[in-house]
Amino acid sequence: MKKIELEIVALSSSVTQTHSYAVVLGEINGLRRLPIVIGAFEAQAIVVALERIKPSRPLTHDLFYNFMLSFNIELQEVLIYKLEEGIFFAQLICSNGKEIIEIDSRTSDALALAVRIGCPIFTYENILEAAGLFMDQPSAGSTEETSDTAEEPQESNTQPSSHNLKTMTIDELNELLHQVLENEDYIQAIAIRDEIKNREGKK
């Protein structure tokens, strides 16, 4: 099965849901994005590593990383290998110099380790096809910044709940998806994407 390499392109807080975060993985040399909802603690752990902040004492992921170094265990890659009922499953592909060991992990924990170690992140094409969002080509000179919370965009006058997404047409959902992606509200984008996928599956 074809693997696609990803990189962390953004860490976004939700405009519509308090204390919700999405880590956004981008297809290398591609336009697809894979947003994954994570908790506040995991978001903080990822930001600390991305920004190279040195905490006074090791965080949990720092401790695990130091443990791996001490026992000569190499994290070769993170693989997001399954999507089931909206939940992503990941593996740490490790080597002890003699054999390859696959360790199950929460995706958020795996990503927090990947950014500390600098190992590649992969997923399968079918997962990116099912859960990815296709972004427009960025304009010249534009950049995506990664931070603990995205810059607060102006809220749209109409931010629907998951309930009234069901009353919208496919065209309206696609238009709304475009709007929330511009606002970098990936949490809401996930809900809209899932509603679109659900309807397409029933055709």
WOJOHU-V729739 format. One line per field, one symbol per residue. burial: b if it has 16 or more other ideal C-beta (glycine too) atoms within 10 Angstrom, else e. Layout:
BEGIN
burial: ???
END
This chain:
BEGIN
burial: eebbebebbbbbbbbbeeebbbbbbbbeeeebbbbbbbeeebbbbbbbbbeeeeeeeebebbebbeebeeeebebebbbbbebeeeebbbbbbbeeeeeeeeeebebbbbbbbbbbbebebbbbeebbeebbbebeeeeeeeeeebebebeeeeebeeebeeeebeebeeeebeebbeebbebbbbbbbbbbbebbeeeeeee
END
